[in-house]
Amino acid sequence: RNFYYITMLRDPVSRYLSEWKHVQRGATWKTSLHMCDGRSPTPDELPTCYEGDDWSGVSLQEFMDCSYNLASNRQVRMLADLSLVGCYNLTFMNESERNMILLQSAKNNLKNMAFFGLTEFQRKTQYLFERTFNLKFISPFTQFNVTRASNVDIGEDVRQRIEELNFLDMQLYDYAKDLFLQRFQYSKQEEHQKNRLKRREERRLLREQRAHQWPREEAAEVAVTEDYNSQVARW
């Protein structure tokens, strides 16, 4: 069997707000082990943002204020090789070097995946998936622009703060969007070229078919004429 890594990326601000609403309703990741280099992070390496069973009812401000909140730059962290930066040990190297390595690792892993899509481009995502794996979905993807995240009314200052908290995800998404649209455009051009070659081959076969038919029709006409002339001579 062949196994392929695929993923979906989402606009970082929408994704962050969506996770906040998810946590606000009581969601937790307690069962996540965050394994890296064969071990889970210690409580000192990864403190929790709340006490008790969950963080339900958390305000957006509280959500943003927790410096250990894994919602920040989650897409980069999920795609990158954390062992390159000492996993969750923030003292392993300085922050700027860590961020640079994480971002580049996430970009490399994304680029080398067999397929990735973008939530904001459902139809293009479907097209690329079908072209990549030679599969057809029984129904078209639907673009839902109205989500829980889109219903959150935030000011420009809050949006800017979320972008700052997710500055690595913002850079990754820009890179992913550019690469995604390049792949889509390439696939479209490849499909058009394939269709042109197919039509050209069909026209060639049609011309050959007609060329084979014409001699038979001419031979039939000659036979009829000769037969008629011989009958006239006999009459």
Long-range contacts (C-beta under 8 A, 24 or more apart in sequence): 4-113, 4-114, 4-115, 4-133, 5-109, 5-113, 5-114, 6-113, 6-114, 6-115, 6-116, 6-117, 7-79, 7-110, 7-113, 7-116, 7-117, 8-116, 8-117, 8-118, 8-119, 8-125, 9-75, 9-110, 9-116, 9-117, 9-118, 9-119, 9-172, 9-173, 9-176, 10-75, 10-118, 10-119, 10-120, 10-173, 11-119, 11-120, 11-173, 12-75, 12-162, 12-163, 12-166, 12-169, 12-170, 12-173, 13-149, 13-159, 13-162, 13-163, 13-166, 14-119, 14-147, 14-149, 14-150, 15-74, 15-75, 15-149, 15-169, 16-71, 16-72, 16-162, 16-165, 16-166, 17-60, 17-148, 17-149, 17-152, 17-154, 17-162, 18-147, 18-148, 18-149, 19-71, 19-74, 20-58, 20-60, 20-63, 20-71, 21-148, 21-149, 21-152, 23-54, 23-55, 23-56, 23-58, 23-63, 23-71, 24-55, 24-56, 24-57, 24-58, 24-63, 25-56, 26-54, 26-56, 27-54, 28-53, 28-54, 28-55, 29-70, 34-88, 36-82, 36-83, 36-87, 36-88, 37-83, 37-87, 39-87, 41-87, 41-88, 41-89, 45-87, 45-88, 45-89, 45-90, 46-70, 46-88, 60-152, 60-154, 60-158, 64-161, 64-162, 64-165, 72-165, 72-166, 73-102, 73-165, 73-166, 73-167, 73-168, 73-169, 74-169, 75-106, 75-169, 75-172, 75-173, 76-102, 76-103, 76-106, 76-168, 76-169, 76-172, 77-102, 77-106, 79-105, 79-106, 79-109, 79-110, 79-172, 80-105, 80-106, 80-109, 81-105, 81-109, 99-168, 102-168, 103-168, 103-171, 103-172, 106-168, 106-172, 107-172, 107-175, 110-172, 110-175, 110-176, 110-179, 111-179, 116-176, 116-180, 117-180, 118-176, 118-177, 118-180, 121-180, 121-184, 124-180, 124-181, 124-184, 127-184, 127-187, 128-180, 128-183, 128-184, 128-187, 131-187, 131-191
